[in-house]
Amino acid sequence: MKTTSVVSSPWACDPVQTFSIQDVERVLRLSPSTIRGLIKTGFVQPARGPKRQLQFSFQDLIVLRAARSLLEAKISRRRINRSLEDLRRHLPEQMPLSGLSISAVGDRVVVRDGKNHFQVDDGQYVLGLDVSVENGVIRVVEHKEPEVPPAETADDWFDKGLHLEETDARAAQAAYERAVELEPDYVGAWINLGRLLHTRHDEKKAEIVYRRGVQECGANPVLMFNLGVVLEDLGKIDDAIEAYQSAISEDPTMADGHFNLARLYEAQGKEQHAIRHLGQYRRLVSTSSDSR
C-alpha cells in the first residue's frame, strides 16, 4: 500500500498566476538554496518581475518538484534533464480543474489530465505526484512507496531462536533452521538446533543435524562433542568415541571430552586408554581451578 504526504499551498490558483520563491518554498517545502541550485543547473528558468524578483509558472512548480524527486532517487543528471524537458512539453500551461497525476509506470512517466494520458519517455525511476485544486487552493500530493525493511539476516534469526527457546521451542527450532538456510556455516545455529532436538528426545534428528553441521562447518569441537553425546544415547558407542576423539583433536583442552572418553573406555575394559584420558581430565580441571 502506498503512503502519501500532502503539501498545500496558501494561495489560490489563477489561470495566469505566477508564484514567488516564497510561494514555492511553502508549497513544495524546498529551501531557497535548493530552489536556486535547481535554477542554476537549468532544471527551471523562471521569469523576472518588474523588480527582478523570480516569478515561477505552474509548470515551473511541477518541474521543480519532479526534479527533487528524481535527484533523491539518484537518477543521472543527463536522464533527469531529458525527463524534465519531456515532462514540461506535456504539462498544460495552467492548472486544469480536473487536476494532474504524474507517476512512473514501468519505465515511462505518465501524465494524466482528466481523461487524457500522456507518456513521457525516460529511464526507470520512482515518481508519483497528484496536483489538484480544492476550494481554489493547489494541493501537491506525493505518493511514496513504503520503506522496505532490510532483509532479516542469519544473526537476526539466531537471536530470535535464543529468545524463543524458553517459551516456544518449536518456533526457536524454526528460527535456527532459517538461520542455517541463510548461512549454512553458522555453527552456533547448528549447535543450538541439535541441542533443542536432543532435549526433546529426538536423538535421530539431532544426529542428522549435527552431522550436517559438521559437513557445513568442519569438525567444530562443540559440534563433535554434542554429536558424541547423541550417539551415546543412541547406543552407537564406537561412533561416540570417534566423535569425542575428533572434539579433543580440535580442542585438546576440552575436559568434558576427555572425561566421556575415559568413561566409555573403562566400560569397554580399555583401562590404559581410560586412565590416560581421566588423568588429562583431572589436569585440565585442576588448571582451570588454579586460574580462578
N, C-alpha and C positions, 0 to 999 in steps of 0.2 A: 504494500500500500504506500502510495506517495504521500509525503508531507508537504505542506505549503507554508511559506512565510509571506505575510501581506504587508505592503508598504503603501500608505495612502498619501496623496498629495494634499496640501491645504488650499489648493487653488482650483478654480473651475476650469472646465475645458471650453475653449473657444476655437472656432474654425481657423482663425488667423493668429491665435495667441502664440507668443514666444515666451520662453522661460529663462529666468536669470540663473546664474550659477548657484545662488542660494536656494532657488526652487529645486534645482537638480539635486543638490545636497540632501534636501528634505525628502524628496520622493524616492530617490534611489539609495539614500544613505551612503553616499560616496563623499570622501573628504575632498576639500579643494585641491590638495596636491594630487590626488588620484585623478580627478577630472582634468586638471591641467596636463598631467602626464599622458592621458589618453588623447588630449588635443594635440600635444607635442608630437606624439607618434603618428598622428594623421588619421586616427580612427574616426574623429568627427572634426568638422570645420565650421564652428558656429559663426553666425554673423556678428557684426558690431553695431551697437546702438549709437545714438547721437553723441553720447559721452564716452564712446569707445568701450562701453560695457559689453560683455559677452551676452549674446542672445541665442538661445537654443530652440530649435524647432521640435515638433513632436517626433520627427524621425530621429533627430539627434538624441533625444531622450531614450528611445528604444535601442538605438545603436550603442550608446554608452553602456546601457545595462547588459546588452548581449556581449559587448567587448569584455566587461568584467567577468562574466560567467566563463567565457572561453579562456581568458587568461588564468583564471583559477583552476580550470581543467587541464592546464599545462599544454594547450594547443600551440603549435608553432606560430610565430608572428606572420609568416607568409600565408599560412592557411587562414588565420584569423582575418587578415586584410581581404583575402579573396571572398571569404564568407560574408563579411560585413558589407562589402561592395554589392554582392548579390542580394543580401537582405535589404539594403537601402532601396535597391531598384524595385523590390516587390512591396515595400511599405507604402501605404496611402499617404498623401500629403498632410492629412489631418486625421484626428482620431475618429474612426467610424462609430456610430451609435451602437452598432452590433458588437463592438469590441474586437479585440485581436487575441489570437492564441499562437504563440511561437514555440515550437517544440522540435525535438530531434526524433525522427522516425528512421531507424536503421542508420544509414549513412547520409541521410538527407534532412535538411531543416525544412519544416513545413510551416507556412504562414497561413492561418485561417482568418478570413474576414467574413463573418457571417457564414453564408453558404459557399463562398468562394475559397478555393485552396490553391496555394502557390508553393512550388517546391524551390528551395534554394540549394544549389549544388555546393557541396563541401565534403570534407572528410568526416570521420567519426568523432563525436564529442557529445557531451551531455548539455542540453539547453532546454529549459521549459519556462515560458513566461506567458501569463494571461494579462492582458491590458483591457480594462473596461471602464465605463463611465457610470457612476452611481450618484444620482442627485447632482449631476454637474461636476463631480469630482473624479479625477482619474485615479484608478487603483491599479497598481502593478503587483501581480501575484506571481511569485517564483515557486515553481514546483521543484522539490528536491527529492532525490531517491533517498530512502532511509539508509543510514550508515550500517554497513555490514560488519558485524563484529569479527575480529580476527579468528581464523580457524583455530579450534582447540588443539593444543599440542599433546604429545605423549606425556609431558610433565603435568599438564592440566588433568589428564585422565588418571595419572598415577596419584596425584593429590586427592582427587575425588574418591579413589579407591580407599586411600588411607582414612578419610573422614567417614566413609560408609561402613567400614568393617564392623564397628560395634553395633550399628543399627540395622544394616541390611547387607548381609554377607553376599547374597546373590547379586545385588547391584554393584557391590565392590568387585566381585569377580568379573562382571561385565565391563567395569571401568578398566581393570587391569588388562583384560583381553583387548580392549580398544587401544590401550597404550602400546602393547606389543604389536598390534596390527599397524599402527602408525610408525613405530620404531622397533623393528624386530630384534635389535640387540640391546633392548632396555632390560638389563639384568635384574634390576630391582623389581620390575613388574613381574618377570618370570618367577622370581623367588616368592613374592607375595601371593601370586596366583596359585602356585603349587602348594604353598602353606595353607591357604584357605581350603583347597580341595582336601588336603590331608586332615585338617581339623574336622571336616565333615565326613571323615572316614571313607572318602572316595579315593583310596590309595592307587587304584589303577589309572584313573585320570591324572592324579598327581604325578605318577611316574612318567606318563606321556608328556606332561607339561615340563617337568624338569629335564627330560631328555631333549625335548625341543629347544628349551632354553640353552642347554649345553651346545646344541648344534648351531644356534644363532650367536651365542656369546663366547663360546670356548669353555674350557674347563675351569670355570669360576669356582673357588674353594667353597663358598656358601652353597651354590647350586649343587655341587658334588656331594657335600655333606648332607644336605636335605634329601637328595636322591638316595643316599645310603640309608637314611632313617626309614624312608618309604619302602625301600627294598627289604629291609629287615622285617617290617610289618607284613610284607607280602610273602615272607619266608624264603626270599632269594638271598641266602646268606653269602654265598660266594660273590654274587654281583654287588652286595652291600659292601663287602670287604674291598672289592675293586674300587668302588666309588669313594670310600673313605681314604684309600691309598692315593687316589687322584687328588682328593681335597688337601691332604697334608703335603703332597708333592708341590702343589701350588702355594700352599701356606704352611710351612713346617711348624709354625708357632700355634697352630690350631689345636689347643689342648683337648677339646672335646673329640676331635677326630682320633687322636692317639688313645683316648680312654675307650671309645667304642671299639677300636681295633683290638685293644688289649682284652676287652670283654669277649669279643667274638672268637679271638684266637684261643682264649682259655677254654671256651665252650667246645672248641674243636680239638682240644688236647694239645695244642701247639704252645707249650709252656714257654719256650725260648722267645718266640715272637711276642707272646703276651707280656712277658717280663720286660722286654725291650720297650714296648710302647707304653707300658704302665710307668716305667722309670722316666720316660720322656714326658709323660703327662705330669708326673709329680714335680719334675724340674720346672716345667712351664708354669704350673700353678704357684710353686714357691717363688719363682722370679716375679710373677705378677703381684704376689702379696708383698714382696720386699719393696717393690717400686711404688707402692701406695703411700 
